[in-house]
Amino acid sequence: MTEEQRELQVGEEVESHVPTEAIGMYRHSLLLVAEVAQPAIVPPPAPAPAPARPPIDKLRKYGATEFKGRKKDDASASAAEYWLQSTDRVLQQLQCFSEDSLVCAVSLLKEEIYQWWDTVAQTVQPIQRIWEFFLNEFRKRYVGDIYMEERKIEFIYLRQGRMTVAEYEREFIRLSKYAREMIPTEEAKCKRFEQGLNTKIKMLLVALQIRDFSTLVNAALNVEKVTEEDQSR
């Protein structure tokens, strides 16, 4: 018998005397060690989402129009204000953020008014070129102080009269932006809205002391509806 055959025989005899469970545990330990020794597979990082672009291509689809600022065409205070209101409404429909609103609005400026804005924008730091700054400068240039003061007076004397509550609310919202200093808080806004309501509706709402504007408007609409139903009966 050769030396190799003798070693093989000894190994088989030793293995035959080792319990089967011990062999299984030994093999299981080797597998665990092998798994730990293998390098962990780390998935590649997900690509960063591309920043959303201002929806300039959708402006005209939603009804936005260009503005040139020509004196003979659209530079009157009412025309300028109408363009600003319609553009702001489109931007709200597109759910634009402040910075996107400015980019979109500037894309609609043509000829004289674009040259005006380009000059104004150069006078301030980039961080100051925001939507609110554009609104303020646009109104000063194309709407004017006289027009703004006239709308403010309209707001001061605004009453519901023969309007429905919904019509009164629309006028209140439209004119309130010319007199923001008169309604600096939500509570002041609610009180001013109540003051302009017709007496029957106002008497039923004042005691409730509602200080949330949306809640107040809904309450006024409900009172109006109930009142009309009573009158119809």
Rosetta blueprint (number, residue, H / E / L):
1 M L
2 T L
3 E H
4 E H
5 Q H
6 R H
7 E H
8 L H
9 Q H
10 V H
11 G H
12 E H
13 E H
14 V H
15 E H
16 S H
17 H H
18 V L
19 P L
20 T H
21 E H
22 A H
23 I H
24 G H
25 M H
26 Y H
27 R H
28 H H
29 S H
30 L H
31 L H
32 L H
33 V H
34 A H
35 E H
36 V H
37 A H
38 Q L
39 P L
40 A L
41 I L
42 V L
43 P L
44 P L
45 P L
46 A L
47 P L
48 A L
49 P L
50 A L
51 P L
52 A L
53 R L
54 P L
55 P L
56 I H
57 D H
58 K H
59 L L
60 R H
61 K H
62 Y H
63 G L
64 A L
65 T L
66 E L
67 F E
68 K L
69 G L
70 R L
71 K L
72 K L
73 D L
74 D L
75 A L
76 S L
77 A H
78 S H
79 A H
80 A H
81 E H
82 Y H
83 W H
84 L H
85 Q H
86 S H
87 T H
88 D H
89 R H
90 V H
91 L H
92 Q H
93 Q H
94 L L
95 Q L
96 C L
97 F L
98 S H
99 E H
100 D H
101 S H
102 L H
103 V H
104 C H
105 A H
106 V H
107 S H
108 L L
109 L E
110 K L
111 E H
112 E H
113 I H
114 Y H
115 Q H
116 W H
117 W H
118 D H
119 T H
120 V H
121 A H
122 Q L
123 T L
124 V L
125 Q L
126 P H
127 I H
128 Q H
129 R L
130 I L
131 W H
132 E H
133 F H
134 F H
135 L H
136 N H
137 E H
138 F H
139 R H
140 K H
141 R H
142 Y H
143 V H
144 G L
145 D H
146 I H
147 Y H
148 M H
149 E H
150 E H
151 R H
152 K H
153 I H
154 E H
155 F H
156 I H
157 Y L
158 L L
159 R L
160 Q L
161 G L
162 R L
163 M L
164 T L
165 V H
166 A H
167 E H
168 Y H
169 E H
170 R H
171 E H
172 F H
173 I H
174 R H
175 L H
176 S H
177 K L
178 Y L
179 A L
180 R H
181 E H
182 M H
183 I L
184 P L
185 T L
186 E H
187 E H
188 A H
189 K H
190 C H
191 K H
192 R H
193 F H
194 E H
195 Q H
196 G H
197 L L
198 N L
199 T H
200 K H
201 I H
202 K H
203 M H
204 L H
205 L H
206 V H
207 A L
208 L L
209 Q L
210 I L
211 R L
212 D L
213 F H
214 S H
215 T H
216 L H
217 V H
218 N H
219 A H
220 A H
221 L H
222 N H
223 V H
224 E H
225 K H
226 V H
227 T H
228 E H
229 E H
230 D H
231 Q H
232 S H
233 R L
